[in-house]
């Protein structure tokens, strides 16, 4: 991000902000507490959105009590697939957090090295 010009950085911030606003709007419509939602960081908001999406998918795939065993098996596999997708989304969010942390640490090390060289 630091390698971008000021105007490019501002454009990226605007995109991220409007994207976050749309996601927060969907979470509010899904019944999430507004105060809690606005106290969350971006990664937490994405986690919450992934959970809401998974819950909606699972609710749509309810199993009738007297259904065909083949259909029940298909629904079971579909639910397993959705759970794996949820885990994948969570892992991607964690990976993004780890990358951001690594970038931050790299910047700090570079800054500290620069300061030591100045002395």
N, C-alpha and C positions, 0 to 999 in steps of 0.2 A: 504494500500500500504506500510505503514511503517513497517508492520509486516513481509514483504517479505525480503529475503536476497538481497544484492546488485545485484547479477547476475539475480535473479528473477525479480527485479524491472526493470533492463535494458531490459530483454526479453519482459516484458509488454510494456515498452515504444516503443520498436521496432515494436511490433505488432500494437500498436495504431498509430504510425507514418506511417507505410505502408498502413494501412487502411485509414487514413486521406488522404494520397497521391492518393489512388485510387478514393476516393470520390471527391477530388478536380479535378482530371482529368476528371471525368464524368461531373462535373459542368462547367469546361472550354469548353468541347465539346458541352454542352448545351447552350453556349453563354454568360456565366457569365464573368464579367470583372476580369482579373487576379489580378490586384492590389487590388481591393475590396475583392476578394476571399482570398488572403493571409493575409489580415488584420483582417479577421474574426477569432473568437475563435472556438473551436471544436463544441460547442453546436450550434453556429450560422451556421456553415457549415452543420451540420446535419439538421437544420431547412430548409436551402436552398435546400438540397438534397431532403427532403421530398416534398417541394413545386414543384421542377422540376418533381419528379415522379408523383405527383398528376396532374400536368398540362399535362403530357404525357398521362396519363390514360384518362383524360377528352377529350383530342384532339382525341384519338382513338374512343371515344364514341360519335361522332357527330351525330346529329339527322337529317335525311333527311326531307325535307319540306312536302312531301306528303306520310308520312309513316302511318302505321296502328296504331290506338290509343293504342292497347295493347303493341306494340313495343315501342311507345313513353313513356308509363307508365313504362315499364321495364327499359328503359334508364334513366328515371327520378329517379327511385329507385336506379339504379346503380350509378348515379352521387351522390345521397344522401349518399350512402354507402362509396364512395370514400372520400367525404367531412368528414364523421365521422371518417374514418381511418386517414385522415390528422390531425383532431383534436386530435385523440388518440396519434398519433406520437408526436404532439406538447406538449401534456400533459406529455408524457413520458420524453421528453427532459427537460421540466420544473421540473419534479420530480427528474431527475438526477442532475440538477443544485442545487435544494434544498438540496438533500442528500450531494452533495459535499460541499455546504456551511455549513451544519450542522457538517460534519466531520471536516472541517477547524476550525469552532468555538470550537468544542470539543478539538481539538489539542491545540488551543490557551489557552483555559481554563486550560487544564492539564499543559501546559508549565508555565502559570502564577502561578498556584498553586505550582508547583515544585520550581519556583523561590522564591515565598514567604516562602516556607519551608526552603530554603537554608539560608535565612536571619536571 
